[in-house]
Amino acid sequence: MKKEAKMAQDIFSFIGGAENIQQISHCMTRLRLKLKDDSKADLDALKNVSGVMGVVVDETLQVVIGPGTVNRVAEQLSQITGLGIGEEQGPDKDHLTFEERAALEKQQIKQKNKTPFKNFLRRLGNIFIPLIPGLVASGIINGGANFAKNAGADPETTLMQILLLFGGAIFTYLAVLVGWNTAKEFGGTPVLGAIAGMFLFNPLLENITIYGEALVSGRGGLFGVIFAAWLMSFLEKRVRKIIPAAVDIIFTPLITVLIVGFASLYAIMPVAGVISDGITEGLTTLIDMGGFIAGAVLAGFFLPLVMVGLHHGLTPIHLELINTFDNTALLTILAMAGAGQVGAAIAIYVKTKNKRLQNIIKGGLPVGFLGIGEPLLYGVTLPLGRPFITACLGAAMGGGFQAIMQTAAKGIGVSGLSLIPLIDDGKYIMYFLGLVISYAGGFILTYLFGFKESMAKDI
């Protein structure tokens, strides 16, 4: 842990001290720091900290560190500051100096200036990012079990049944977890959000007839759950304002659950169902009819979403595709983005004489092959500029191929080579060939047009 402890101490020294940190959190590859005053962070110094692969300034300050290491650095930083991971430290407004008040106002204005679409994707990301470890673990177990079943294993054996149970558990109760996280994200009571998920995915819905039709469990998918849980939070806060404190614990949740419960069945499920059907059917039609061009465009433009940390906003779309069609054709296409970047990085490694750049690539390639692209993105292609574009073009080639071959994944949470066990309909070879096409496309385009040695002088 000495390396991680030093990295945490170095990062801490460049973010304005403990009093400037409002929250510490992390995802699979990024340390996410919510600062009270962004101007106190020395971004250039942060980028030069040993082990840091990049820095993204967004709603939170995102320090790209890489999988595995980021957990340990976050723990070390938590120990240094005394602030628990995920715990939020609010500003003590009564004791702020004039300059600190100005910085706080600046931060609040910055929040207000976020575009609605970016805020929407970011909120979705905040809901699903905590679920990623579970989705990854369950997806790999489920994919491995199905891979074995396709290879001839007896699905009725006790071991196979246990593995399928482990692999499918999170997806069985995902609506509850999403409801919990949604309410938490919007400042409501998490258990009320979880109840919203229970309402919309309850088997007892089949016994209820509304508008002349029996309700269908899961109609509207996770989009319905997110809206219902948001409505729970919204209504709860407003009911609490008018309920006397002495009976708040009884009547606030009771009124909230009853109102949102009826609204969920009579309004949210039908509307969310139409939206969900439109998104899933629209995407599948786009991929089917658009063929190579549609796949190339989707894969080619995915890296910019990863660049600004908004790619997690697509998670509910993948999950809804799985809920509707039992697989997601979108994921195999978007997975090519990381493959194009791997090819670009290999080309740079072959051409450059810059030892530091070669070491960064050597460190990022193993996880890059496994579908975690941030180390190469922030450490190599994005800082160099032109290789980022050639990586996107290489990804587009593989994405077009995946669309033509109609590959799809039965689970989410991983990509790259790690996604192979999750490929549906036995199209493992086709998916792998798409990866090879993206590797080769990224390599050739970068080697011929994307990189020259003069670009490496500032790395």
C-alpha positions in Angstrom: 0.0 0.0 0.0 3.0 2.3 0.1 2.6 3.3 -3.5 -1.1 4.1 -3.1 -0.4 6.0 0.2 2.1 8.2 -1.5 -0.2 8.8 -4.4 -3.0 9.8 -2.1 -0.7 12.1 -0.2 0.5 13.7 -3.4 -3.1 14.2 -4.7 -4.1 15.6 -1.3 -1.3 18.2 -1.4 -2.7 19.6 -4.7 -6.4 19.9 -4.0 -6.5 22.7 -1.4 -6.3 20.8 1.8 -8.9 18.8 3.8 -11.1 21.8 4.3 -11.6 22.1 0.6 -12.9 18.6 0.1 -16.6 18.1 0.2 -16.8 14.5 -0.9 -14.6 11.6 -1.8 -15.9 8.8 -4.1 -14.7 6.6 -6.9 -15.8 4.5 -9.8 -13.8 1.7 -11.5 -11.0 3.9 -12.7 -11.5 7.4 -11.4 -11.1 9.1 -8.0 -14.0 11.6 -7.9 -13.5 14.6 -5.6 -16.2 17.2 -5.0 -14.3 20.3 -4.0 -15.7 23.4 -2.3 -13.5 25.7 -4.4 -12.2 24.2 -7.7 -9.7 27.1 -8.1 -7.6 25.8 -5.2 -6.8 22.6 -7.1 -3.5 22.6 -9.0 -4.5 20.7 -12.1 -1.1 20.7 -13.7 0.6 19.3 -10.6 -2.2 16.7 -10.3 -1.5 15.5 -13.8 2.2 15.0 -13.0 1.6 12.9 -9.9 3.1 9.5 -10.4 0.4 7.0 -11.3 -2.2 9.6 -12.4 -3.2 9.1 -16.0 -5.4 12.1 -16.5 -7.6 14.7 -14.8 -11.2 15.6 -15.9 -12.8 18.8 -14.5 -16.6 18.3 -14.4 -19.2 18.5 -11.6 -16.6 16.6 -9.7 -12.8 16.7 -10.1 -12.1 13.3 -11.6 -8.5 11.9 -11.2 -8.0 8.9 -13.5 -5.9 6.3 -11.7 -7.0 2.9 -13.0 -8.8 -0.2 -11.8 -7.8 -1.7 -8.5 -5.5 1.1 -7.6 -8.3 3.7 -7.4 -10.0 1.8 -4.5 -6.8 1.8 -2.4 -6.0 5.5 -3.2 -9.5 6.5 -2.2 -9.2 4.6 1.1 -5.9 6.2 1.8 -7.3 9.7 1.0 -10.2 8.9 3.3 -7.8 8.2 6.1 -5.8 11.3 5.5 -8.9 13.6 5.5 -11.1 11.7 8.0 -13.9 11.9 5.5 -15.6 8.6 4.7 -15.9 7.5 1.1 -19.3 8.8 -0.1 -19.7 10.9 3.0 -20.5 14.6 2.2 -19.1 17.5 4.2 -21.2 20.5 3.8 -19.8 24.1 4.1 -20.1 25.8 7.5 -21.5 29.0 6.0 -21.5 30.8 9.3 -17.7 30.7 9.5 -16.8 31.3 5.9 -14.5 34.2 4.9 -15.6 36.6 2.2 -13.3 34.8 -0.3 -14.7 31.4 0.7 -18.3 32.6 0.3 -17.4 33.9 -3.1 -15.9 30.6 -4.1 -19.0 28.8 -2.8 -21.2 31.1 -4.9 -19.0 30.5 -7.9 -19.4 26.7 -7.4 -23.2 27.1 -7.1 -23.3 29.2 -10.3 -21.2 26.6 -12.0 -23.8 23.9 -11.1 -26.6 26.0 -12.4 -24.8 26.4 -15.8 -24.7 22.7 -16.5 -26.8 21.8 -19.6 -29.9 19.8 -18.8 -28.8 16.9 -21.0 -25.4 16.7 -19.4 -27.0 16.8 -16.0 -29.4 14.1 -17.0 -26.6 11.8 -18.1 -24.6 12.6 -15.1 -27.4 11.8 -12.7 -28.0 8.5 -14.5 -24.3 7.8 -14.1 -24.5 8.5 -10.3 -27.4 6.1 -10.0 -25.7 3.2 -11.8 -21.9 3.7 -11.0 -22.3 2.2 -7.5 -23.9 -0.9 -9.1 -21.1 -1.6 -11.5 -19.1 -4.0 -9.3 -22.2 -6.2 -8.9 -23.1 -6.0 -12.5 -19.6 -7.0 -13.5 -19.4 -9.9 -11.1 -22.9 -11.2 -11.9 -22.4 -10.7 -15.6 -19.1 -12.7 -15.7 -20.7 -15.5 -13.7 -23.8 -15.5 -15.8 -21.7 -15.4 -19.0 -19.4 -18.2 -17.9 -22.4 -20.4 -17.0 -24.1 -19.8 -20.3 -20.8 -20.3 -22.1 -20.5 -23.7 -20.4 -24.1 -24.5 -21.2 -23.5 -23.7 -24.9 -20.5 -26.0 -24.8 -22.6 -28.9 -23.7 -22.7 -28.7 -19.9 -26.0 -30.0 -18.3 -27.9 -27.0 -17.2 -29.9 -29.1 -14.7 -26.9 -29.9 -12.4 -26.8 -28.4 -9.0 -23.6 -26.5 -9.8 -25.0 -24.9 -12.9 -28.2 -24.0 -11.2 -26.2 -22.3 -8.4 -24.1 -20.4 -10.9 -27.1 -19.2 -12.8 -28.6 -18.1 -9.5 -25.5 -16.1 -8.6 -25.3 -14.7 -12.1 -29.0 -13.6 -12.2 -29.6 -12.4 -8.7 -28.7 -8.7 -9.2 -30.9 -8.6 -12.3 -33.8 -10.0 -10.4 -33.7 -7.3 -7.9 -32.1 -4.5 -9.9 -35.2 -2.4 -9.8 -35.0 -2.2 -6.0 -31.3 -1.1 -6.1 -32.0 1.4 -8.8 -34.9 2.9 -6.9 -32.8 3.1 -3.8 -29.9 4.9 -5.6 -32.3 7.2 -7.4 -33.9 8.4 -4.2 -30.5 8.9 -2.6 -29.3 10.9 -5.6 -32.2 13.2 -5.5 -32.2 13.7 -1.7 -35.1 11.5 -0.7 -35.3 8.5 1.7 -33.6 5.6 -0.1 -36.1 2.9 1.1 -39.0 4.9 -0.5 -37.2 4.8 -3.8 -36.6 1.1 -3.3 -40.4 0.6 -2.8 -41.0 2.4 -6.1 -38.9 -0.3 -7.7 -40.9 -3.0 -5.9 -44.2 -1.5 -7.2 -43.2 -1.6 -10.8 -41.6 -5.1 -10.9 -44.0 -6.9 -8.6 -45.5 -10.2 -9.8 -48.8 -9.2 -8.1 -49.3 -6.6 -10.9 -50.7 -9.4 -13.1 -53.8 -9.5 -10.8 -54.6 -5.9 -11.4 -56.6 -4.6 -14.4 -56.3 -0.9 -15.3 -57.6 0.7 -18.5 -59.1 -2.6 -19.5 -55.8 -4.5 -19.5 -53.9 -6.6 -16.9 -50.7 -4.8 -15.8 -47.4 -6.4 -16.8 -44.6 -6.6 -14.3 -41.6 -4.5 -15.4 -43.6 -2.4 -17.9 -41.6 0.7 -18.5 -38.4 -1.0 -17.2 -35.9 1.0 -15.2 -36.9 4.3 -16.8 -40.2 3.9 -15.0 -38.4 3.0 -11.7 -36.1 6.1 -12.0 -39.1 8.4 -12.6 -41.2 6.9 -9.8 -38.3 7.0 -7.3 -37.6 10.6 -8.3 -41.3 11.4 -7.7 -41.0 9.8 -4.3 -38.2 12.1 -3.4 -39.8 15.2 -4.8 -43.1 14.6 -3.1 -41.6 13.4 0.2 -39.7 16.7 0.6 -42.8 18.7 0.0 -45.1 16.7 2.2 -42.6 16.9 5.0 -42.9 20.8 4.9 -46.6 20.7 5.8 -46.7 17.7 8.2 -46.1 18.5 11.9 -42.8 17.1 13.2 -44.5 15.0 15.9 -46.2 12.8 13.3 -43.8 13.2 10.4 -42.4 9.7 10.7 -45.9 8.3 10.2 -47.7 10.4 7.7 -44.9 11.7 5.4 -43.9 8.2 4.1 -47.5 7.0 4.2 -48.8 9.9 2.0 -45.8 9.7 -0.3 -46.1 6.0 -0.9 -49.8 6.1 -1.5 -49.8 9.0 -3.9 -46.7 7.8 -5.9 -48.0 4.2 -5.8 -51.3 5.1 -7.6 -49.4 7.5 -9.9 -47.0 4.7 -10.8 -49.8 2.3 -11.8 -52.1 4.7 -13.6 -49.5 7.1 -15.2 -45.9 6.2 -14.9 -46.0 2.6 -16.1 -48.0 3.4 -19.3 -45.9 6.5 -20.2 -42.6 4.8 -19.3 -43.6 1.8 -21.3 -44.1 3.9 -24.4 -40.7 5.6 -23.9 -38.9 2.4 -23.2 -40.4 0.7 -26.3 -39.5 3.7 -28.4 -35.8 3.7 -27.2 -35.3 -0.1 -27.5 -37.2 -0.6 -30.7 -35.7 2.6 -32.2 -32.1 1.5 -31.4 -32.6 -2.0 -32.8 -34.2 -0.7 -35.9 -31.4 1.8 -36.3 -28.7 -0.9 -36.0 -30.7 -3.4 -38.2 -31.4 -0.9 -41.0 -28.4 1.3 -40.7 -26.0 -1.6 -40.8 -22.3 -0.7 -41.1 -22.9 3.0 -41.1 -25.0 3.0 -37.9 -22.5 0.8 -36.1 -19.6 2.9 -37.2 -21.2 6.1 -36.1 -22.2 4.7 -32.7 -18.7 3.2 -32.0 -16.8 6.2 -33.5 -18.5 8.8 -31.3 -18.5 6.8 -28.0 -15.0 7.8 -26.9 -15.9 11.4 -26.5 -18.7 10.4 -24.1 -16.1 8.4 -22.1 -13.8 11.4 -22.2 -16.3 13.5 -20.2 -17.4 10.7 -18.0 -21.0 10.6 -19.3 -20.9 7.0 -20.7 -22.5 5.6 -17.6 -25.7 7.4 -18.6 -26.2 4.7 -21.2 -26.4 1.9 -18.6 -30.2 2.0 -18.3 -30.5 1.7 -22.1 -28.4 -1.5 -22.1 -30.4 -2.9 -19.2 -33.7 -2.1 -20.9 -32.5 -3.8 -24.1 -31.6 -6.9 -22.0 -35.0 -6.7 -20.3 -36.8 -6.5 -23.6 -34.7 -8.6 -26.0 -32.6 -10.6 -23.5 -29.5 -9.0 -24.9 -28.0 -5.7 -25.9 -26.7 -5.2 -29.4 -25.6 -1.7 -28.5 -22.9 -2.9 -26.1 -20.9 -5.0 -28.6 -20.8 -2.0 -30.9 -19.7 0.5 -28.3 -17.1 -1.9 -26.9 -15.1 -1.3 -30.1 -14.2 2.2 -28.9 -11.8 0.7 -26.4 -10.4 -1.7 -29.0 -9.6 1.1 -31.5 -7.7 2.9 -28.7 -5.7 -0.2 -27.9 -4.6 -0.4 -31.6 -3.7 3.2 -31.6 -1.6 2.8 -28.4 0.3 -0.2 -29.8 1.1 1.9 -32.9 2.5 4.7 -30.8 4.5 2.2 -28.7 6.1 0.8 -31.8 6.9 4.3 -33.3 7.9 6.4 -30.3 11.3 6.5 -28.6 9.9 8.3 -25.6 10.4 5.9 -22.7 7.9 7.6 -20.4 5.2 7.3 -23.1 6.1 3.6 -23.7 5.9 2.9 -19.9 2.4 4.5 -19.8 1.3 2.4 -22.7 2.7 -0.8 -21.2 0.8 -0.1 -18.0 -2.5 0.7 -19.8 -2.5 -2.0 -22.4 -3.4 -5.0 -20.2 -6.5 -3.4 -18.8 -7.2 -1.9 -22.2 -7.5 -5.4 -23.7 -9.9 -6.2 -20.9 -12.1 -3.2 -21.8 -11.0 -0.5 -19.4 -9.9 2.3 -21.6 -9.4 5.3 -19.3 -5.7 4.7 -18.7 -4.9 4.8 -22.4 -7.4 7.5 -23.1 -6.1 10.0 -20.5 -2.5 8.9 -20.5 -1.9 8.5 -24.2 -4.4 9.2 -27.0 -6.2 12.3 -25.6 -3.0 14.2 -24.6 -1.5 13.5 -28.0 -4.6 14.7 -29.9 -4.5 13.2 -33.3 -4.3 9.5 -32.1 -7.6 10.1 -30.3 -9.2 10.7 -33.7 -7.5 7.7 -35.4 -8.6 5.6 -32.4 -12.2 6.7 -32.9 -11.9 5.8 -36.6 -10.5 2.4 -35.8 -13.4 1.9 -33.4 -15.8 2.8 -36.2 -14.5 0.0 -38.4 -15.1 -2.6 -35.7 -18.5 -1.1 -34.7 -19.7 -1.3 -38.3 -18.6 -5.0 -38.5 -20.5 -5.8 -35.2 -23.6 -4.2 -36.6 -23.5 -6.3 -39.8 -22.8 -9.5 -37.8 -25.6 -8.6 -35.4 -23.7 -9.6 -32.3 -25.1 -8.8 -28.9 -24.3 -9.3 -25.2 -26.4 -10.9 -22.5 -24.9 -8.8 -19.7 -23.1 -5.6 -19.1 -20.3 -4.2 -16.9 -17.4 -5.4 -19.0 -16.1 -5.0 -22.6 -13.1 -5.8 -24.7 -11.9 -9.4 -24.4 -13.8 -9.7 -21.0 -17.1 -9.5 -22.9 -16.5 -12.7 -24.9 -18.2 -15.0 -22.4 -21.3 -12.8 -22.4 -21.8 -12.8 -26.2 -25.3 -14.2 -27.2 -26.2 -16.8 -29.8 -22.7 -18.3 -29.9 -21.3 -15.5 -31.9 -18.0 -15.4 -29.9 -15.8 -15.6 -33.0 -17.7 -12.8 -34.8 -17.3 -10.5 -31.8 -13.6 -11.3 -31.5 -13.1 -10.6 -35.2 -14.7 -7.2 -34.6 -12.2 -6.5 -31.9 -9.3 -7.5 -34.2 -10.7 -5.2 -36.9 -10.8 -2.3 -34.4 -7.3 -3.2 -33.1 -6.0 -3.3 -36.6 -7.8 -0.2 -37.8 -6.6 1.9 -34.8 -3.1 0.6 -35.3 -2.8 1.2 -39.1 -4.5 4.7 -39.0 -2.4 5.8 -36.1 0.9 4.4 -37.4 0.4 6.0 -40.9 -1.4 9.3 -40.0 -2.0 9.7 -36.3 1.4 10.0 -34.6 4.8 11.6 -35.1 7.6 11.7 -32.6 7.4 15.5 -32.1 4.0 14.9 -30.4 5.6 13.0 -27.5 7.9 15.8 -26.3 5.3 17.1 -23.8 4.3 13.7 -22.4 
